[in-house]
Amino acid sequence: MFSQFFNWRSGLAVIAIAIVTGTIFYSNYLAKKIAAEERLKIEQWVEAVKDISNSAATPTNLSGKILVENNKDIPMIAVNEKDSIFETNNLDSVKIKNDPSYLNHKLKELKGLHPPVSWTNPVDSLQKNRLYYGESALLKEMRYFPLVQLFIVALFIIITLIAISTRNKSTQNQVWAGMAKETAHQLGTPLSSLQGWVELLKDQPGNEKIATEMSKDVDRLKLVSDRFGKIGSTPQLEEMNVLEQVETMMAYIKRRAPDKVNFSINSMGETFIPAQINAPLFDWVIENLLKNALDAMDGKGAISIAIKKETSQVVIDVTDTGKGISKQHIPNVFKPGFTTKKRGWGLGLSLSKRIIEQYHKGELFVKHSETGKGTTFRIVLKK
């Protein structure tokens, strides 16, 4: 599934790059072509003005004929050698009338766009005139077209990726739910048989101790089956004492941990910390975090849980003094299949995150981790 998503994403990126690159090159080619044609028009207009001026031979006619009438879209300003403006075309007439500085600002703008077209005044050979011009609306559109297309392509890719991601998550959810239900179903039959055998052992004198221990293991298997069954369906949340649930799970793990591992809980003086949880699934999360903490230590160290009741949420920090998680691995710790253990499926943290965030609408993340010093996982639950 990940490979297919990666291939889709790579393919879309390649297509987008090819489209945008091709568009930019072609648009630049067209823009240069249009710009060259517009300059040629300007030069032709100036040549026409020279001819008109030679025949009219008056400064007034030169001023009136400097621009050809068919220029409808290229902004132009004609100045003499002293930069005094004596002709304009295709500028904002309202701004010219209301803003005395508009022409000077526009002239400065046009000077920065193209080299001027120069000519000598036919009436006065000592007067050098220059014509500054801007870009037509078509040329501006051509320059901005690649950016518009880039935005459209980017929007298309984002929508496609969201659709693919949504589909993949939906498929993943179906796989998770299907596997969980099937696991619970497969455990059901042998559990029923084991319960029957345990009852038979209890009825036979001398087997009481064996039957008691077996009964504990059967109850444990029933709990595992119940957890998988709840993952495969929508679990019901109830307001429960989170502190009590954490204390129970810590006691369970402590009995199975080495003696050199110290356990502690800090509830900030609170004895009742309510939150909306599903007890079997929440216990599974705490169990996974505590087991991971034990695995991160070489038989000695400390595991502490701090529970803080806030206005609208409950914050639970599970901290160990183990080997820690390297920075490069932190983004991957909740991904299915990721594990640094020699033996393990890499599903514990992935399931835990799913339980907290999807079923409890909370958060589970690595608050802090330092190699050689330990790790803190944080759970945030709604009250």
ZAZATI-340174 format. One record per residue (C-alpha): residue number from 1; y, x, z. Coordinates in steps of 0.05 Angstrom, whole numbers, plus 32768, in hexadecimal, padded with zeros to 4 digits. Example, Ala and Ser with C-alpha at 12.3 -4.5 7.8 and 13.67 -1.06 7.14 Angstrom:
2
ATOM     k     c2     c1     c3
ATOM     1   7FA6   80F6   809C
ATOM     2   7FEB   8111   808F
***
This chain:
383
ATOM     k     c2     c1     c3
ATOM     1   8000   8000   8000
ATOM     2   8030   8038   8012
ATOM     3   801D   805E   7FD4
ATOM     4   802B   8021   7FA8
ATOM     5   806E   8017   7FCA
ATOM     6   8080   8060   7FC0
ATOM     7   806D   805D   7F76
ATOM     8   8096   801F   7F6C
ATOM     9   80D1   803F   7F8E
ATOM    10   80CB   807F   7F67
ATOM    11   80C5   8059   7F25
ATOM    12   8102   802F   7F34
ATOM    13   812A   806D   7F47
ATOM    14   8117   8091   7F06
ATOM    15   8128   8054   7EDC
ATOM    16   816B   804B   7F00
ATOM    17   817D   8095   7EF7
ATOM    18   816B   8092   7EAD
ATOM    19   8194   8053   7EA2
ATOM    20   81D1   806B   7EC8
ATOM    21   81CE   80B1   7EA9
ATOM    22   81C8   8095   7E63
ATOM    23   8200   8063   7E70
ATOM    24   822F   8098   7E8B
ATOM    25   8224   80C7   7E50
ATOM    26   822C   808F   7E1D
ATOM    27   8268   8071   7E41
ATOM    28   828A   80B5   7E44
ATOM    29   827C   80BF   7DFA
ATOM    30   829B   807B   7DEA
ATOM    31   82D6   8088   7E19
ATOM    32   82E5   80CB   7DF8
ATOM    33   82DF   80AB   7DB3
ATOM    34   830F   8072   7DC6
ATOM    35   8340   80A4   7DE7
ATOM    36   8340   80CE   7DA7
ATOM    37   834D   8091   7D7D
ATOM    38   8386   807B   7DAA
ATOM    39   83A7   80BF   7DA7
ATOM    40   83A1   80BE   7D5B
ATOM    41   83C4   807A   7D5B
ATOM    42   83FC   8096   7D87
ATOM    43   8405   80D1   7D58
ATOM    44   8405   80A3   7D1C
ATOM    45   8439   8077   7D3D
ATOM    46   8465   80B3   7D4A
ATOM    47   845E   80C9   7D01
ATOM    48   8471   8082   7CEC
ATOM    49   84AE   8085   7D19
ATOM    50   84C4   80C6   7CF9
ATOM    51   84C0   80A6   7CB5
ATOM    52   84E5   8068   7CCE
ATOM    53   851A   8093   7CF0
ATOM    54   8525   80BF   7CB3
ATOM    55   8534   8081   7C89
ATOM    56   855E   805E   7CBE
ATOM    57   857F   809E   7CD9
ATOM    58   859E   807E   7D16
ATOM    59   858E   8088   7D60
ATOM    60   858C   803D   7D6A
ATOM    61   8557   8033   7D35
ATOM    62   8530   806D   7D51
ATOM    63   8530   804D   7D95
ATOM    64   851D   8009   7D7A
ATOM    65   84E6   8022   7D4C
ATOM    66   84C5   8056   7D78
ATOM    67   848A   8029   7D85
ATOM    68   8462   8004   7D51
ATOM    69   845B   7FB9   7D5D
ATOM    70   840F   7FB7   7D58
ATOM    71   8407   7FE1   7D98
ATOM    72   83F4   7FA9   7DC8
ATOM    73   83CC   7FCC   7DFE
ATOM    74   83DD   8016   7E06
ATOM    75   8416   8022   7E39
ATOM    76   844A   8053   7E1E
ATOM    77   848A   8074   7E35
ATOM    78   84B7   809D   7E08
ATOM    79   84E6   80D0   7E26
ATOM    80   8516   8105   7E0D
ATOM    81   8517   814E   7E1F
ATOM    82   853A   813D   7E61
ATOM    83   8503   810B   7E73
ATOM    84   8533   80D1   7E6A
ATOM    85   850C   8093   7E58
ATOM    86   8525   8071   7E19
ATOM    87   84E9   8046   7E04
ATOM    88   84AE   8023   7E26
ATOM    89   8476   7FF7   7E0F
ATOM    90   843D   7FCF   7E2F
ATOM    91   8457   7FD7   7E76
ATOM    92   8462   7FA3   7EAC
ATOM    93   84A5   7F84   7E9A
ATOM    94   84AB   7F61   7EDD
ATOM    95   84A4   7FA3   7F03
ATOM    96   84D4   7FC5   7ED4
ATOM    97   8507   7F90   7EE4
ATOM    98   84FC   7F8C   7F30
ATOM    99   84E8   7FD3   7F42
ATOM   100   8519   800A   7F2C
ATOM   101   84E6   8041   7F3C
ATOM   102   84AD   8021   7F15
ATOM   103   84BA   8046   7ED3
ATOM   104   84C0   808A   7EF4
ATOM   105   847E   807F   7F1A
ATOM   106   845D   8067   7EDA
ATOM   107   8477   80A3   7EB3
ATOM   108   845A   80D1   7EE7
ATOM   109   8417   80AD   7EE2
ATOM   110   8415   80B2   7E96
ATOM   111   8427   80FC   7E98
ATOM   112   83E7   8108   7EBF
ATOM   113   83BA   80E3   7E8D
ATOM   114   83C6   8103   7E49
ATOM   115   83EF   813B   7E28
ATOM   116   842D   811C   7E08
ATOM   117   8439   8113   7DBE
ATOM   118   8479   8139   7DAD
ATOM   119   84A9   8136   7D73
ATOM   120   84EF   814A   7D60
ATOM   121   8524   8114   7D59
ATOM   122   8533   810E   7D0E
ATOM   123   857B   80FC   7D1E
ATOM   124   8586   8136   7D4D
ATOM   125   8559   8172   7D40
ATOM   126   856A   8190   7D83
ATOM   127   854D   8154   7DA9
ATOM   128   8504   8159   7DBA
ATOM   129   84E2   8116   7DCB
ATOM   130   849F   810B   7DED
ATOM   131   8472   80CF   7DEE
ATOM   132   8445   80C4   7E2C
ATOM   133   840F   8090   7E28
ATOM   134   83D8   8073   7E53
ATOM   135   8395   8053   7E48
ATOM   136   8387   8010   7E28
ATOM   137   8361   7FDA   7E4E
ATOM   138   8323   7FE8   7E23
ATOM   139   8323   8031   7E35
ATOM   140   832A   8022   7E7F
ATOM   141   82F0   7FF1   7E7B
ATOM   142   82C5   8026   7E59
ATOM   143   82D4   8058   7E91
ATOM   144   82C2   8026   7EC8
ATOM   145   8286   8009   7EA4
ATOM   146   8254   803E   7EBF
ATOM   147   826A   8030   7F06
ATOM   148   8260   7FE5   7EFC
ATOM   149   821C   7FF1   7EDE
ATOM   150   8209   8021   7F16
ATOM   151   821B   7FEB   7F49
ATOM   152   81F0   7FB8   7F23
ATOM   153   81B5   7FE8   7F1E
ATOM   154   81BB   7FFB   7F67
ATOM   155   81BD   7FB1   7F7B
ATOM   156   8180   7FA4   7F50
ATOM   157   815A   7FDD   7F70
ATOM   158   816D   7FC7   7FB7
ATOM   159   8157   7F7F   7FA9
ATOM   160   8116   7F98   7F8A
ATOM   161   8107   7FC7   7FC4
ATOM   162   8115   7F90   7FF7
ATOM   163   80E6   7F62   7FD1
ATOM   164   80AF   7F97   7FCE
ATOM   165   80B9   7FA9   8018
ATOM   166   80B5   7F5F   802C
ATOM   167   8076   7F56   8003
ATOM   168   8056   7F94   8021
ATOM   169   8068   7F7E   8068
ATOM   170   804B   7F3A   805A
ATOM   171   800B   7F59   803F
ATOM   172   8008   7F89   807B
ATOM   173   8010   7F4E   80AB
ATOM   174   7FD7   7F2A   8089
ATOM   175   7FAB   7F68   808E
ATOM   176   7FBC   7F72   80D7
ATOM   177   7FAF   7F2A   80E8
ATOM   178   7F6F   7F28   80C0
ATOM   179   7F53   7F68   80DF
ATOM   180   7F66   7F50   8125
ATOM   181   7F45   7F0C   811D
ATOM   182   7F07   7F2B   80FE
ATOM   183   7F02   7F5E   8137
ATOM   184   7F08   7F27   816B
ATOM   185   7ED4   7EFF   8146
ATOM   186   7EA3   7F39   8141
ATOM   187   7EAA   7F49   818B
ATOM   188   7E9D   7F01   819F
ATOM   189   7E52   7EFE   8190
ATOM   190   7E3C   7F3E   81B5
ATOM   191   7E69   7F2C   81EF
ATOM   192   7E47   7EEA   81F9
ATOM   193   7E04   7F0D   81F9
ATOM   194   7E1B   7F43   8229
ATOM   195   7E35   7F0E   8259
ATOM   196   7DF0   7EEE   8258
ATOM   197   7DCD   7F30   8266
ATOM   198   7DFD   7F3E   82A0
ATOM   199   7DEC   7EFB   82BF
ATOM   200   7DA1   7F0A   82B9
ATOM   201   7DAC   7F4E   82DB
ATOM   202   7DD1   7F2D   8314
ATOM   203   7D95   7F00   8321
ATOM   204   7D66   7F3B   8329
ATOM   205   7D67   7F5E   836D
ATOM   206   7D7C   7FA7   836C
ATOM   207   7DA9   7FA1   832F
ATOM   208   7DE7   7F87   8351
ATOM   209   7E0E   7FC8   834A
ATOM   210   7DFC   7FD0   8300
ATOM   211   7E0C   7F88   82F2
ATOM   212   7E50   7F8E   8314
ATOM   213   7E64   7FCB   82EB
ATOM   214   7E4A   7FAC   82AB
ATOM   215   7E71   7F6D   82BB
ATOM   216   7EB1   7F96   82BF
ATOM   217   7EA3   7FB5   827B
ATOM   218   7E95   7F71   825D
ATOM   219   7ED6   7F56   827A
ATOM   220   7EF9   7F91   825B
ATOM   221   7EDA   7F82   8217
ATOM   222   7EEF   7F39   821F
ATOM   223   7F37   7F51   822B
ATOM   224   7F35   7F7C   81EC
ATOM   225   7F1A   7F42   81C4
ATOM   226   7F50   7F14   81E0
ATOM   227   7F86   7F46   81CD
ATOM   228   7F6E   7F4A   8185
ATOM   229   7F69   7EFF   8182
ATOM   230   7FB1   7EF9   8198
ATOM   231   7FC9   7F2C   8164
ATOM   232   7FA7   7F03   812F
ATOM   233   7FCF   7EC5   8143
ATOM   234   8013   7EB5   8160
ATOM   235   8010   7EC4   81AB
ATOM   236   8033   7E99   81DE
ATOM   237   8068   7EBA   820A
ATOM   238   8070   7EA8   8253
ATOM   239   80A1   7EBE   8288
ATOM   240   807C   7EF0   82B3
ATOM   241   8089   7F27   82E5
ATOM   242   808C   7F66   82BA
ATOM   243   808A   7F93   82F7
ATOM   244   8048   7F75   830D
ATOM   245   8029   7F7D   82C8
ATOM   246   803F   7FC6   82C4
ATOM   247   8025   7FD5   830A
ATOM   248   7FE1   7FB7   82F9
ATOM   249   7FDA   7FE0   82B9
ATOM   250   7FF1   8020   82DB
ATOM   251   7FBE   8016   8312
ATOM   252   7F88   800C   82DD
ATOM   253   7F9B   804C   82B9
ATOM   254   7FA4   8073   82F9
ATOM   255   7F5C   8067   830E
ATOM   256   7F45   8088   82CD
ATOM   257   7F77   80C2   82CD
ATOM   258   7F6E   8108   82E9
ATOM   259   7F84   8112   8332
ATOM   260   7FBB   8143   831E
ATOM   261   7FE1   810E   82F7
ATOM   262   8015   80EB   8322
ATOM   263   8029   80A2   8313
ATOM   264   8068   8080   832A
ATOM   265   8090   8040   831D
ATOM   266   80DB   8037   832A
ATOM   267   80F1   7FEE   8329
ATOM   268   8138   7FFC   8342
ATOM   269   8127   7FD6   8383
ATOM   270   8112   7F97   835E
ATOM   271   80D1   7F73   836F
ATOM   272   80D4   7F3D   833B
ATOM   273   80EA   7F4E   82F3
ATOM   274   80DE   7F12   82C5
ATOM   275   80D7   7F16   8279
ATOM   276   80B8   7EED   8241
ATOM   277   8076   7F0F   8231
ATOM   278   802F   7F03   821D
ATOM   279   8009   7F24   8256
ATOM   280   7FCA   7F3E   8231
ATOM   281   7FF3   7F5C   81F8
ATOM   282   8029   7F78   8224
ATOM   283   7FF4   7F99   8250
ATOM   284   7FD6   7FB7   8211
ATOM   285   8019   7FD8   8200
ATOM   286   8020   7FF6   8246
ATOM   287   7FD8   800D   8244
ATOM   288   7FE3   8030   8200
ATOM   289   8022   8052   8218
ATOM   290   8001   806A   8259
ATOM   291   7FC3   8083   8233
ATOM   292   7FEF   80A8   8202
ATOM   293   8014   80C7   823D
ATOM   294   7FD3   80DE   825B
ATOM   295   7FBB   80FB   8219
ATOM   296   7FFD   8122   8214
ATOM   297   7FEF   8147   8255
ATOM   298   7FBA   817B   8265
ATOM   299   7F9E   8157   82A1
ATOM   300   7FDC   8160   82CC
ATOM   301   8024   8148   82CD
ATOM   302   8049   8108   82DC
ATOM   303   804F   80C3   82BD
ATOM   304   8087   8097   82D4
ATOM   305   809E   8051   82C0
ATOM   306   80E5   8039   82CD
ATOM   307   80F2   7FEE   82C7
ATOM   308   813A   7FD6   82C6
ATOM   309   814F   7F8D   82C7
ATOM   310   818E   7F81   829F
ATOM   311   81B6   7F42   8290
ATOM   312   818F   7F2B   8253
ATOM   313   8157   7F5D   824D
ATOM   314   8125   7F89   8271
ATOM   315   8121   7FD3   8261
ATOM   316   80E1   7FFA   826E
ATOM   317   80DE   8046   8267
ATOM   318   809A   8068   8267
ATOM   319   80A3   80B2   8272
ATOM   320   8070   80EB   8273
ATOM   321   8074   8136   827E
ATOM   322   8045   8146   8245
ATOM   323   804A   8170   8207
ATOM   324   8080   8144   81E6
ATOM   325   808A   8130   819E
ATOM   326   80AA   815E   816B
ATOM   327   80E8   8143   8148
ATOM   328   80C5   8142   8105
ATOM   329   808F   8114   8120
ATOM   330   80BB   80E2   8146
ATOM   331   80CA   80B8   8108
ATOM   332   807F   80B1   80FB
ATOM   333   8062   80A2   813F
ATOM   334   8060   8057   8133
ATOM   335   8043   805B   80ED
ATOM   336   7FFB   8043   80E6
ATOM   337   7FCB   807D   80E1
ATOM   338   7FFA   80B2   80FD
ATOM   339   7FDC   80DA   8136
ATOM   340   7FE1   8121   8151
ATOM   341   7F9E   8119   8175
ATOM   342   7F5E   8139   815B
ATOM   343   7F3C   80F6   8166
ATOM   344   7F60   80B4   815D
ATOM   345   7F72   807E   812C
ATOM   346   7FBD   8082   8135
ATOM   347   7FC2   8036   8140
ATOM   348   7FD5   8031   818A
ATOM   349   8020   803B   8183
ATOM   350   8022   8015   8142
ATOM   351   8001   7FD9   8164
ATOM   352   802E   7FE0   81A1
ATOM   353   806D   7FDF   8177
ATOM   354   8054   7FA3   8151
ATOM   355   8044   7F7E   8191
ATOM   356   8088   7F8B   81B0
ATOM   357   80B4   7F81   8173
ATOM   358   8090   7F4B   814C
ATOM   359   8072   7F21   8183
ATOM   360   80A2   7F2E   81BC
ATOM   361   80E1   7F37   8191
ATOM   362   80F2   7F76   81B9
ATOM   363   80F6   7FC0   81AA
ATOM   364   80C8   7FFC   81B2
ATOM   365   80E1   8042   81A1
ATOM   366   80E1   808B   81B5
ATOM   367   811D   8092   81E3
ATOM   368   8116   80DC   81ED
ATOM   369   80E3   8113   81E0
ATOM   370   80E5   815E   81E8
ATOM   371   80AC   818D   81D4
ATOM   372   808B   81A9   8212
ATOM   373   80B1   817C   8242
ATOM   374   809B   8135   8235
ATOM   375   80AB   80F3   8215
ATOM   376   80CC   80B1   8228
ATOM   377   80BA   8070   8204
ATOM   378   80E9   8035   820F
ATOM   379   80D6   7FEB   820D
ATOM   380   810D   7FB7   820A
ATOM   381   80F8   7F6F   8219
ATOM   382   8120   7F2F   8219
ATOM   383   8123   7F0A   825C
***
